[in-house]
Amino acid sequence: MKSWLTLHEAAVVARRTDRTIRNWIAAGELAPRYGQFSRDEVLATEQRMRRKVGRPRKATSE
């Protein structure tokens, strides 16, 4: 099994779209190394992002 993945392969492994992987990179959640991604890091990021459900709620002033 490959340990280094292209962007598209990372998306397939994480069961996400290429755009989602790019968003994770832009947000600093996943870092490519020499244009490729560690399979373990992709899976760990997918698990971490799955736990981050929804957006943070705005504070309400009552």
All heavy atoms as TSV, in Angstrom:
chain	resi	resn	atom	element	x	y	z
A	1	MET	N	N	0.840	-1.177	0.000
A	1	MET	CA	C	0.000	0.000	0.000
A	1	MET	C	C	0.895	1.253	0.000
A	1	MET	O	O	1.898	1.304	0.698
A	1	MET	CB	C	-0.892	-0.004	1.242
A	1	MET	CG	C	-1.988	1.000	1.160
A	1	MET	SD	S	-3.152	0.981	2.542
A	1	MET	CE	C	-3.570	-0.719	2.710
A	2	LYS	N	N	0.502	2.239	-0.805
A	2	LYS	CA	C	1.292	3.468	-0.913
A	2	LYS	C	C	1.219	4.269	0.378
A	2	LYS	O	O	0.171	4.379	0.990
A	2	LYS	CB	C	0.762	4.337	-2.046
A	2	LYS	CG	C	1.022	3.783	-3.421
A	2	LYS	CD	C	0.405	4.651	-4.479
A	2	LYS	CE	C	1.104	5.981	-4.557
A	2	LYS	NZ	N	0.691	6.773	-5.716
A	3	SER	N	N	2.350	4.849	0.765
A	3	SER	CA	C	2.338	5.696	1.954
A	3	SER	C	C	2.303	7.178	1.577
A	3	SER	O	O	1.977	8.009	2.409
A	3	SER	CB	C	3.541	5.398	2.843
A	3	SER	OG	O	4.731	5.662	2.135
A	4	TRP	N	N	2.640	7.509	0.326
A	4	TRP	CA	C	2.581	8.894	-0.147
A	4	TRP	C	C	1.548	8.986	-1.260
A	4	TRP	O	O	1.528	8.164	-2.178
A	4	TRP	CB	C	3.948	9.359	-0.658
A	4	TRP	CG	C	4.903	9.499	0.481
A	4	TRP	CD1	C	5.842	8.591	0.871
A	4	TRP	CD2	C	4.976	10.571	1.411
A	4	TRP	NE1	N	6.493	9.039	1.981
A	4	TRP	CE2	C	5.994	10.256	2.333
A	4	TRP	CE3	C	4.288	11.771	1.556
A	4	TRP	CZ2	C	6.339	11.101	3.390
A	4	TRP	CZ3	C	4.629	12.613	2.599
A	4	TRP	CH2	C	5.641	12.281	3.506
A	5	LEU	N	N	0.669	9.983	-1.161
A	5	LEU	CA	C	-0.462	10.091	-2.064
A	5	LEU	C	C	-0.487	11.435	-2.780
A	5	LEU	O	O	-0.067	12.452	-2.214
A	5	LEU	CB	C	-1.768	9.958	-1.266
A	5	LEU	CG	C	-1.891	8.756	-0.343
A	5	LEU	CD1	C	-3.094	8.905	0.569
A	5	LEU	CD2	C	-1.995	7.483	-1.162
A	6	THR	N	N	-1.009	11.436	-3.998
A	6	THR	CA	C	-1.262	12.693	-4.702
A	6	THR	C	C	-2.515	13.327	-4.102
A	6	THR	O	O	-3.206	12.708	-3.286
A	6	THR	CB	C	-1.495	12.445	-6.206
A	6	THR	OG1	O	-2.699	11.666	-6.343
A	6	THR	CG2	C	-0.323	11.735	-6.857
A	7	LEU	N	N	-2.824	14.535	-4.525
A	7	LEU	CA	C	-4.002	15.218	-4.015
A	7	LEU	C	C	-5.258	14.399	-4.301
A	7	LEU	O	O	-6.089	14.198	-3.412
A	7	LEU	CB	C	-4.126	16.614	-4.635
A	7	LEU	CG	C	-5.288	17.406	-4.064
A	7	LEU	CD1	C	-4.805	18.738	-3.539
A	7	LEU	CD2	C	-6.348	17.628	-5.101
A	8	HIS	N	N	-5.392	13.913	-5.514
A	8	HIS	CA	C	-6.583	13.135	-5.877
A	8	HIS	C	C	-6.655	11.829	-5.083
A	8	HIS	O	O	-7.722	11.445	-4.602
A	8	HIS	CB	C	-6.616	12.858	-7.372
A	8	HIS	CG	C	-7.826	12.083	-7.782
A	8	HIS	ND1	N	-9.089	12.627	-7.791
A	8	HIS	CD2	C	-7.976	10.787	-8.145
A	8	HIS	CE1	C	-9.957	11.705	-8.158
A	8	HIS	NE2	N	-9.304	10.576	-8.382
A	9	GLU	N	N	-5.535	11.137	-4.926
A	9	GLU	CA	C	-5.509	9.900	-4.149
A	9	GLU	C	C	-5.861	10.168	-2.686
A	9	GLU	O	O	-6.571	9.382	-2.062
A	9	GLU	CB	C	-4.138	9.237	-4.241
A	9	GLU	CG	C	-3.832	8.676	-5.609
A	9	GLU	CD	C	-2.380	8.270	-5.779
A	9	GLU	OE1	O	-1.510	8.768	-5.027
A	9	GLU	OE2	O	-2.120	7.453	-6.676
A	10	ALA	N	N	-5.380	11.291	-2.144
A	10	ALA	CA	C	-5.707	11.669	-0.766
A	10	ALA	C	C	-7.207	11.885	-0.617
A	10	ALA	O	O	-7.805	11.480	0.376
A	10	ALA	CB	C	-4.939	12.926	-0.361
A	11	ALA	N	N	-7.822	12.512	-1.620
A	11	ALA	CA	C	-9.272	12.738	-1.590
A	11	ALA	C	C	-10.032	11.412	-1.609
A	11	ALA	O	O	-11.010	11.239	-0.884
A	11	ALA	CB	C	-9.683	13.611	-2.773
A	12	VAL	N	N	-9.558	10.466	-2.394
A	12	VAL	CA	C	-10.215	9.154	-2.471
A	12	VAL	C	C	-10.080	8.424	-1.138
A	12	VAL	O	O	-11.059	7.870	-0.624
A	12	VAL	CB	C	-9.623	8.312	-3.630
A	12	VAL	CG1	C	-10.124	6.880	-3.573
A	12	VAL	CG2	C	-9.971	8.949	-4.970
A	13	VAL	N	N	-8.889	8.442	-0.554
A	13	VAL	CA	C	-8.653	7.758	0.724
A	13	VAL	C	C	-9.510	8.370	1.831
A	13	VAL	O	O	-10.085	7.658	2.645
A	13	VAL	CB	C	-7.149	7.822	1.098
A	13	VAL	CG1	C	-6.922	7.443	2.544
A	13	VAL	CG2	C	-6.350	6.912	0.178
A	14	ALA	N	N	-9.617	9.701	1.850
A	14	ALA	CA	C	-10.397	10.388	2.887
A	14	ALA	C	C	-11.895	10.398	2.571
A	14	ALA	O	O	-12.686	10.859	3.386
A	14	ALA	CB	C	-9.898	11.820	3.046
A	15	ARG	N	N	-12.264	9.911	1.375
A	15	ARG	CA	C	-13.646	9.932	0.916
A	15	ARG	C	C	-14.202	11.355	0.895
A	15	ARG	O	O	-15.309	11.622	1.346
A	15	ARG	CB	C	-14.521	9.007	1.760
A	15	ARG	CG	C	-14.189	7.550	1.500
A	15	ARG	CD	C	-14.941	6.623	2.386
A	15	ARG	NE	N	-14.106	6.434	3.585
A	15	ARG	CZ	C	-14.594	6.315	4.808
A	15	ARG	NH1	N	-15.860	6.318	5.025
A	15	ARG	NH2	N	-13.779	6.158	5.825
A	16	ARG	N	N	-13.390	12.272	0.387
A	16	ARG	CA	C	-13.749	13.688	0.239
A	16	ARG	C	C	-13.445	14.110	-1.188
A	16	ARG	O	O	-12.900	13.357	-1.970
A	16	ARG	CB	C	-12.938	14.566	1.199
A	16	ARG	CG	C	-12.990	14.150	2.627
A	16	ARG	CD	C	-14.336	14.405	3.206
A	16	ARG	NE	N	-14.312	14.012	4.612
A	16	ARG	CZ	C	-15.311	14.139	5.422
A	16	ARG	NH1	N	-16.425	14.634	5.005
A	16	ARG	NH2	N	-15.213	13.736	6.659
A	17	THR	N	N	-13.760	15.367	-1.515
A	17	THR	CA	C	-13.459	15.877	-2.847
A	17	THR	C	C	-12.058	16.493	-2.858
A	17	THR	O	O	-11.492	16.809	-1.798
A	17	THR	CB	C	-14.473	16.955	-3.267
A	17	THR	OG1	O	-14.351	18.065	-2.375
A	17	THR	CG2	C	-15.894	16.408	-3.251
A	18	ASP	N	N	-11.529	16.700	-4.061
A	18	ASP	CA	C	-10.236	17.374	-4.195
A	18	ASP	C	C	-10.310	18.763	-3.567
A	18	ASP	O	O	-9.368	19.225	-2.930
A	18	ASP	CB	C	-9.850	17.509	-5.672
A	18	ASP	CG	C	-9.520	16.173	-6.332
A	18	ASP	OD1	O	-9.651	15.119	-5.680
A	18	ASP	OD2	O	-9.127	16.194	-7.513
A	19	ARG	N	N	-11.444	19.438	-3.765
A	19	ARG	CA	C	-11.629	20.787	-3.221
A	19	ARG	C	C	-11.544	20.783	-1.692
A	19	ARG	O	O	-10.965	21.696	-1.088
A	19	ARG	CB	C	-12.987	21.339	-3.674
A	19	ARG	CG	C	-13.291	22.744	-3.227
A	19	ARG	CD	C	-12.465	23.748	-4.010
A	19	ARG	NE	N	-11.506	24.352	-3.118
A	19	ARG	CZ	C	-10.424	25.022	-3.489
A	19	ARG	NH1	N	-10.119	25.176	-4.748
A	19	ARG	NH2	N	-9.618	25.542	-2.620
A	20	THR	N	N	-12.090	19.767	-1.052
A	20	THR	CA	C	-12.039	19.669	0.404
A	20	THR	C	C	-10.601	19.530	0.877
A	20	THR	O	O	-10.200	20.172	1.852
A	20	THR	CB	C	-12.877	18.477	0.911
A	20	THR	OG1	O	-14.235	18.696	0.531
A	20	THR	CG2	C	-12.776	18.321	2.416
A	21	ILE	N	N	-9.818	18.728	0.184
A	21	ILE	CA	C	-8.397	18.568	0.543
A	21	ILE	C	C	-7.685	19.911	0.403
A	21	ILE	O	O	-6.906	20.302	1.272
A	21	ILE	CB	C	-7.716	17.486	-0.322
A	21	ILE	CG1	C	-8.424	16.130	-0.173
A	21	ILE	CG2	C	-6.236	17.370	0.022
A	21	ILE	CD1	C	-8.435	15.552	1.223
A	22	ARG	N	N	-7.987	20.635	-0.669
A	22	ARG	CA	C	-7.379	21.971	-0.847
A	22	ARG	C	C	-7.800	22.915	0.277
A	22	ARG	O	O	-7.009	23.725	0.749
A	22	ARG	CB	C	-7.774	22.554	-2.198
A	22	ARG	CG	C	-7.083	21.899	-3.360
A	22	ARG	CD	C	-7.355	22.672	-4.657
A	22	ARG	NE	N	-6.883	21.917	-5.781
A	22	ARG	CZ	C	-7.656	21.179	-6.576
A	22	ARG	NH1	N	-8.953	21.116	-6.368
A	22	ARG	NH2	N	-7.144	20.513	-7.581
A	23	ASN	N	N	-9.057	22.820	0.711
A	23	ASN	CA	C	-9.526	23.651	1.830
A	23	ASN	C	C	-8.786	23.305	3.117
A	23	ASN	O	O	-8.447	24.196	3.893
A	23	ASN	CB	C	-11.038	23.481	2.032
A	23	ASN	CG	C	-11.848	24.124	0.937
A	23	ASN	OD1	O	-11.371	24.983	0.199
A	23	ASN	ND2	N	-13.100	23.698	0.812
A	24	TRP	N	N	-8.536	22.029	3.353
A	24	TRP	CA	C	-7.781	21.618	4.533
A	24	TRP	C	C	-6.365	22.185	4.486
A	24	TRP	O	O	-5.836	22.607	5.505
A	24	TRP	CB	C	-7.712	20.102	4.641
A	24	TRP	CG	C	-9.005	19.426	4.972
A	24	TRP	CD1	C	-10.190	20.014	5.332
A	24	TRP	CD2	C	-9.261	18.027	4.967
A	24	TRP	NE1	N	-11.152	19.062	5.547
A	24	TRP	CE2	C	-10.614	17.830	5.336
A	24	TRP	CE3	C	-8.486	16.919	4.685
A	24	TRP	CZ2	C	-11.188	16.565	5.441
A	24	TRP	CZ3	C	-9.064	15.661	4.782
A	24	TRP	CH2	C	-10.398	15.494	5.162
A	25	ILE	N	N	-5.766	22.197	3.300
A	25	ILE	CA	C	-4.423	22.759	3.144
A	25	ILE	C	C	-4.456	24.256	3.450
A	25	ILE	O	O	-3.622	24.769	4.206
A	25	ILE	CB	C	-3.882	22.509	1.719
A	25	ILE	CG1	C	-3.702	21.010	1.484
A	25	ILE	CG2	C	-2.579	23.252	1.491
A	25	ILE	CD1	C	-3.516	20.630	0.029
A	26	ALA	N	N	-5.426	24.964	2.867
A	26	ALA	CA	C	-5.546	26.416	3.075
A	26	ALA	C	C	-5.791	26.755	4.543
A	26	ALA	O	O	-5.315	27.785	5.030
A	26	ALA	CB	C	-6.673	26.977	2.212
A	27	ALA	N	N	-6.502	25.891	5.253
A	27	ALA	CA	C	-6.805	26.124	6.668
A	27	ALA	C	C	-5.655	25.686	7.586
A	27	ALA	O	O	-5.718	25.884	8.786
A	27	ALA	CB	C	-8.077	25.375	7.055
A	28	GLY	N	N	-4.622	25.085	7.001
A	28	GLY	CA	C	-3.485	24.642	7.796
A	28	GLY	C	C	-3.711	23.304	8.491
A	28	GLY	O	O	-2.946	22.927	9.374
A	29	GLU	N	N	-4.737	22.587	8.101
A	29	GLU	CA	C	-5.054	21.299	8.713
A	29	GLU	C	C	-4.222	20.157	8.135
A	29	GLU	O	O	-4.007	19.151	8.805
A	29	GLU	CB	C	-6.539	20.968	8.533
A	29	GLU	CG	C	-7.482	21.933	9.194
A	29	GLU	CD	C	-7.485	21.829	10.712
A	29	GLU	OE1	O	-7.034	20.802	11.251
A	29	GLU	OE2	O	-7.955	22.778	11.357
A	30	LEU	N	N	-3.768	20.303	6.905
A	30	LEU	CA	C	-3.010	19.258	6.218
A	30	LEU	C	C	-1.903	19.923	5.409
A	30	LEU	O	O	-2.154	20.914	4.726
A	30	LEU	CB	C	-3.946	18.472	5.288
A	30	LEU	CG	C	-3.370	17.287	4.533
A	30	LEU	CD1	C	-2.920	16.194	5.524
A	30	LEU	CD2	C	-4.397	16.710	3.580
A	31	ALA	N	N	-0.701	19.394	5.524
A	31	ALA	CA	C	0.437	19.986	4.820
A	31	ALA	C	C	1.051	18.990	3.834
A	31	ALA	O	O	1.430	17.888	4.229
A	31	ALA	CB	C	1.501	20.430	5.822
A	32	PRO	N	N	1.139	19.390	2.561
A	32	PRO	CA	C	1.796	18.504	1.590
A	32	PRO	C	C	3.316	18.558	1.764
A	32	PRO	O	O	3.865	19.565	2.210
A	32	PRO	CB	C	1.381	19.089	0.245
A	32	PRO	CG	C	1.110	20.522	0.521
A	32	PRO	CD	C	0.621	20.592	1.931
A	33	ARG	N	N	3.956	17.470	1.434
A	33	ARG	CA	C	5.421	17.424	1.442
A	33	ARG	C	C	5.854	17.056	0.032
A	33	ARG	O	O	5.516	15.982	-0.442
A	33	ARG	CB	C	5.908	16.392	2.442
A	33	ARG	CG	C	5.657	16.844	3.863
A	33	ARG	CD	C	6.411	15.982	4.857
A	33	ARG	NE	N	6.182	16.455	6.198
A	33	ARG	CZ	C	5.144	16.114	6.955
A	33	ARG	NH1	N	4.245	15.295	6.484
A	33	ARG	NH2	N	5.020	16.594	8.166
A	34	TYR	N	N	6.541	17.982	-0.597
A	34	TYR	CA	C	6.980	17.776	-1.977
A	34	TYR	C	C	5.802	17.460	-2.893
A	34	TYR	O	O	5.889	16.636	-3.794
A	34	TYR	CB	C	8.041	16.671	-2.066
A	34	TYR	CG	C	9.218	16.922	-1.164
A	34	TYR	CD1	C	9.409	16.169	-0.011
A	34	TYR	CD2	C	10.111	17.952	-1.436
A	34	TYR	CE1	C	10.476	16.416	0.831
A	34	TYR	CE2	C	11.188	18.203	-0.594
A	34	TYR	CZ	C	11.369	17.438	0.535
A	34	TYR	OH	O	12.416	17.693	1.374
A	35	GLY	N	N	4.659	18.091	-2.613
A	35	GLY	CA	C	3.488	17.921	-3.456
A	35	GLY	C	C	2.696	16.656	-3.196
A	35	GLY	O	O	1.756	16.361	-3.918
A	36	GLN	N	N	3.065	15.906	-2.154
A	36	GLN	CA	C	2.332	14.680	-1.836
A	36	GLN	C	C	1.955	14.666	-0.360
A	36	GLN	O	O	2.451	15.473	0.422
A	36	GLN	CB	C	3.163	13.454	-2.189
A	36	GLN	CG	C	3.410	13.354	-3.678
A	36	GLN	CD	C	3.927	11.998	-4.071
A	36	GLN	OE1	O	4.481	11.273	-3.266
A	36	GLN	NE2	N	3.731	11.648	-5.337
A	37	PHE	N	N	1.088	13.739	-0.003
A	37	PHE	CA	C	0.548	13.680	1.343
A	37	PHE	C	C	0.802	12.320	1.957
A	37	PHE	O	O	0.675	11.300	1.295
A	37	PHE	CB	C	-0.966	13.917	1.310
A	37	PHE	CG	C	-1.337	15.200	0.640
A	37	PHE	CD1	C	-1.565	15.237	-0.730
A	37	PHE	CD2	C	-1.446	16.362	1.356
A	37	PHE	CE1	C	-1.891	16.412	-1.364
A	37	PHE	CE2	C	-1.770	17.550	0.735
A	37	PHE	CZ	C	-1.994	17.581	-0.627
A	38	SER	N	N	1.121	12.312	3.238
A	38	SER	CA	C	1.281	11.062	3.966
A	38	SER	C	C	-0.100	10.443	4.180
A	38	SER	O	O	-1.031	11.120	4.623
A	38	SER	CB	C	1.941	11.334	5.316
A	38	SER	OG	O	1.787	10.227	6.176
A	39	ARG	N	N	-0.222	9.182	3.869
A	39	ARG	CA	C	-1.501	8.481	4.028
A	39	ARG	C	C	-1.992	8.573	5.482
A	39	ARG	O	O	-3.156	8.832	5.739
A	39	ARG	CB	C	-1.341	7.017	3.610
A	39	ARG	CG	C	-2.600	6.204	3.749
A	39	ARG	CD	C	-2.332	4.745	3.326
A	39	ARG	NE	N	-3.512	3.951	3.421
A	39	ARG	CZ	C	-4.488	3.911	2.508
A	39	ARG	NH1	N	-4.389	4.622	1.411
A	39	ARG	NH2	N	-5.539	3.158	2.686
A	40	ASP	N	N	-1.079	8.387	6.434
A	40	ASP	CA	C	-1.454	8.442	7.846
A	40	ASP	C	C	-1.965	9.828	8.234
A	40	ASP	O	O	-2.929	9.961	8.979
A	40	ASP	CB	C	-0.272	8.057	8.735
A	40	ASP	CG	C	0.124	6.594	8.578
A	40	ASP	OD1	O	-0.732	5.788	8.146
A	40	ASP	OD2	O	1.283	6.266	8.888
A	41	GLU	N	N	-1.317	10.880	7.716
A	41	GLU	CA	C	-1.756	12.246	8.023
A	41	GLU	C	C	-3.119	12.547	7.405
A	41	GLU	O	O	-3.945	13.232	8.013
A	41	GLU	CB	C	-0.724	13.260	7.541
A	41	GLU	CG	C	0.512	13.292	8.406
A	41	GLU	CD	C	1.499	14.352	7.960
A	41	GLU	OE1	O	1.072	15.396	7.422
A	41	GLU	OE2	O	2.705	14.125	8.147
A	42	VAL	N	N	-3.352	12.040	6.210
A	42	VAL	CA	C	-4.654	12.243	5.557
A	42	VAL	C	C	-5.752	11.595	6.390
A	42	VAL	O	O	-6.790	12.209	6.656
A	42	VAL	CB	C	-4.655	11.674	4.117
A	42	VAL	CG1	C	-6.061	11.638	3.546
A	42	VAL	CG2	C	-3.730	12.484	3.224
A	43	LEU	N	N	-5.527	10.365	6.827
A	43	LEU	CA	C	-6.534	9.669	7.627
A	43	LEU	C	C	-6.743	10.345	8.980
A	43	LEU	O	O	-7.875	10.465	9.458
A	43	LEU	CB	C	-6.144	8.202	7.798
A	43	LEU	CG	C	-6.180	7.377	6.515
A	43	LEU	CD1	C	-5.603	5.981	6.758
A	43	LEU	CD2	C	-7.583	7.295	5.957
A	44	ALA	N	N	-5.666	10.814	9.614
A	44	ALA	CA	C	-5.782	11.506	10.898
A	44	ALA	C	C	-6.534	12.825	10.736
A	44	ALA	O	O	-7.376	13.176	11.571
A	44	ALA	CB	C	-4.399	11.750	11.489
A	45	THR	N	N	-6.257	13.539	9.650
A	45	THR	CA	C	-6.949	14.798	9.392
A	45	THR	C	C	-8.422	14.551	9.135
A	45	THR	O	O	-9.285	15.283	9.629
A	45	THR	CB	C	-6.313	15.539	8.200
A	45	THR	OG1	O	-4.938	15.786	8.499
A	45	THR	CG2	C	-7.016	16.855	7.928
A	46	GLU	N	N	-8.735	13.507	8.390
A	46	GLU	CA	C	-10.136	13.182	8.111
A	46	GLU	C	C	-10.882	12.891	9.407
A	46	GLU	O	O	-11.986	13.378	9.626
A	46	GLU	CB	C	-10.209	11.978	7.159
A	46	GLU	CG	C	-11.591	11.725	6.584
A	46	GLU	CD	C	-12.472	10.903	7.495
A	46	GLU	OE1	O	-11.939	10.046	8.215
A	46	GLU	OE2	O	-13.695	11.124	7.495
A	47	GLN	N	N	-10.273	12.142	10.309
A	47	GLN	CA	C	-10.891	11.844	11.601
A	47	GLN	C	C	-11.101	13.122	12.414
A	47	GLN	O	O	-12.172	13.334	12.993
A	47	GLN	CB	C	-10.006	10.874	12.407
A	47	GLN	CG	C	-9.955	9.482	11.857
A	47	GLN	CD	C	-11.231	8.726	12.141
A	47	GLN	OE1	O	-11.873	8.944	13.145
A	47	GLN	NE2	N	-11.590	7.850	11.234
A	48	ARG	N	N	-10.066	13.967	12.457
A	48	ARG	CA	C	-10.143	15.219	13.214
A	48	ARG	C	C	-11.216	16.136	12.645
A	48	ARG	O	O	-12.002	16.728	13.391
A	48	ARG	CB	C	-8.770	15.901	13.184
A	48	ARG	CG	C	-8.661	17.108	14.067
A	48	ARG	CD	C	-7.238	17.639	14.164
A	48	ARG	NE	N	-6.704	18.079	12.879
A	48	ARG	CZ	C	-5.753	17.484	12.197
A	48	ARG	NH1	N	-5.188	16.384	12.649
A	48	ARG	NH2	N	-5.336	17.963	11.040
A	49	MET	N	N	-11.295	16.250	11.329
A	49	MET	CA	C	-12.267	17.137	10.706
A	49	MET	C	C	-13.687	16.586	10.842
A	49	MET	O	O	-14.640	17.354	10.900
A	49	MET	CB	C	-11.922	17.362	9.233
A	49	MET	CG	C	-10.586	18.060	9.019
A	49	MET	SD	S	-10.433	19.610	9.910
A	49	MET	CE	C	-11.391	20.653	8.853
A	50	ARG	N	N	-13.838	15.283	10.911
A	50	ARG	CA	C	-15.161	14.689	11.091
A	50	ARG	C	C	-15.737	15.089	12.455
A	50	ARG	O	O	-16.928	15.274	12.608
A	50	ARG	CB	C	-15.088	13.174	10.989
A	50	ARG	CG	C	-16.481	12.566	10.962
A	50	ARG	CD	C	-16.513	11.070	10.889
A	50	ARG	NE	N	-15.547	10.516	9.951
A	50	ARG	CZ	C	-15.031	9.301	10.076
A	50	ARG	NH1	N	-15.371	8.535	11.076
A	50	ARG	NH2	N	-14.168	8.849	9.196
A	51	ARG	N	N	-14.849	15.237	13.463
A	51	ARG	CA	C	-15.302	15.637	14.788
A	51	ARG	C	C	-15.683	17.111	14.847
A	51	ARG	O	O	-16.418	17.521	15.724
A	51	ARG	CB	C	-14.218	15.350	15.819
A	51	ARG	CG	C	-14.152	13.880	16.142
A	51	ARG	CD	C	-13.188	13.606	17.269
A	51	ARG	NE	N	-12.315	12.533	16.816
A	51	ARG	CZ	C	-11.004	12.629	16.650
A	51	ARG	NH1	N	-10.374	13.726	16.948
A	51	ARG	NH2	N	-10.314	11.616	16.204
A	52	LYS	N	N	-15.149	17.913	13.916
A	52	LYS	CA	C	-15.467	19.338	13.857
A	52	LYS	C	C	-16.727	19.526	13.026
A	52	LYS	O	O	-16.667	19.915	11.876
A	52	LYS	CB	C	-14.330	20.122	13.186
A	52	LYS	CG	C	-13.123	20.347	14.017
A	52	LYS	CD	C	-12.179	21.218	13.219
A	52	LYS	CE	C	-11.053	21.728	14.056
A	52	LYS	NZ	N	-10.190	22.630	13.299
A	53	VAL	N	N	-17.853	19.274	13.610
A	53	VAL	CA	C	-19.111	19.348	12.874
A	53	VAL	C	C	-19.683	20.749	13.008
A	53	VAL	O	O	-19.789	21.284	14.106
A	53	VAL	CB	C	-20.118	18.308	13.398
A	53	VAL	CG1	C	-21.441	18.438	12.678
A	53	VAL	CG2	C	-19.548	16.917	13.242
A	54	GLY	N	N	-20.063	21.333	11.897
A	54	GLY	CA	C	-20.707	22.642	11.911
A	54	GLY	C	C	-19.745	23.787	12.155
A	54	GLY	O	O	-18.555	23.611	12.329
A	55	ARG	N	N	-20.295	24.953	12.153
A	55	ARG	CA	C	-19.511	26.162	12.393
A	55	ARG	C	C	-19.666	26.589	13.845
A	55	ARG	O	O	-20.675	26.302	14.475
A	55	ARG	CB	C	-20.022	27.291	11.510
A	55	ARG	CG	C	-19.834	27.030	10.060
A	55	ARG	CD	C	-20.251	28.249	9.297
A	55	ARG	NE	N	-20.881	27.813	8.071
A	55	ARG	CZ	C	-21.667	28.532	7.327
A	55	ARG	NH1	N	-21.970	29.737	7.679
A	55	ARG	NH2	N	-22.182	28.052	6.228
A	56	PRO	N	N	-18.707	27.328	14.356
A	56	PRO	CA	C	-18.857	27.849	15.712
A	56	PRO	C	C	-20.054	28.800	15.774
A	56	PRO	O	O	-20.314	29.542	14.831
A	56	PRO	CB	C	-17.565	28.598	15.983
A	56	PRO	CG	C	-16.696	28.400	14.814
A	56	PRO	CD	C	-17.451	27.687	13.758
A	57	ARG	N	N	-20.778	28.741	16.843
A	57	ARG	CA	C	-21.940	29.612	16.995
A	57	ARG	C	C	-21.519	30.989	17.460
A	57	ARG	O	O	-20.577	31.146	18.223
A	57	ARG	CB	C	-22.914	29.020	18.001
A	57	ARG	CG	C	-23.483	27.704	17.533
A	57	ARG	CD	C	-24.413	27.139	18.581
A	57	ARG	NE	N	-24.853	25.829	18.140
A	57	ARG	CZ	C	-26.101	25.554	17.852
A	57	ARG	NH1	N	-27.034	26.466	17.958
A	57	ARG	NH2	N	-26.432	24.345	17.465
A	58	LYS	N	N	-22.268	31.985	17.002
A	58	LYS	CA	C	-22.011	33.353	17.441
A	58	LYS	C	C	-22.505	33.501	18.871
A	58	LYS	O	O	-23.509	32.928	19.258
A	58	LYS	CB	C	-22.742	34.339	16.547
A	58	LYS	CG	C	-22.187	34.430	15.164
A	58	LYS	CD	C	-22.908	35.497	14.390
A	58	LYS	CE	C	-22.347	35.607	12.982
A	58	LYS	NZ	N	-23.044	36.629	12.215
A	59	ALA	N	N	-21.805	34.317	19.611
A	59	ALA	CA	C	-22.241	34.595	20.981
A	59	ALA	C	C	-23.485	35.475	20.921
A	59	ALA	O	O	-23.535	36.449	20.179
A	59	ALA	CB	C	-21.132	35.292	21.747
A	60	THR	N	N	-24.468	35.116	21.691
A	60	THR	CA	C	-25.693	35.916	21.724
A	60	THR	C	C	-25.659	36.820	22.943
A	60	THR	O	O	-25.278	36.393	24.037
A	60	THR	CB	C	-26.945	35.018	21.780
A	60	THR	OG1	O	-26.861	34.196	22.925
A	60	THR	CG2	C	-27.049	34.157	20.536
A	61	SER	N	N	-26.015	38.039	22.739
A	61	SER	CA	C	-26.050	38.970	23.882
A	61	SER	C	C	-27.497	39.089	24.357
A	61	SER	O	O	-28.388	39.506	23.632
A	61	SER	CB	C	-25.513	40.328	23.456
A	61	SER	OG	O	-26.232	40.814	22.355
A	62	GLU	N	N	-27.708	38.636	25.557
A	62	GLU	CA	C	-29.057	38.658	26.121
A	62	GLU	C	C	-29.092	39.503	27.345
A	62	GLU	O	O	-28.221	39.732	28.031
A	62	GLU	CB	C	-29.509	37.245	26.465
A	62	GLU	CG	C	-29.664	36.409	25.227
A	62	GLU	CD	C	-30.121	35.002	25.580
A	62	GLU	OE1	O	-30.756	34.796	26.611
A	62	GLU	OE2	O	-29.812	34.113	24.805
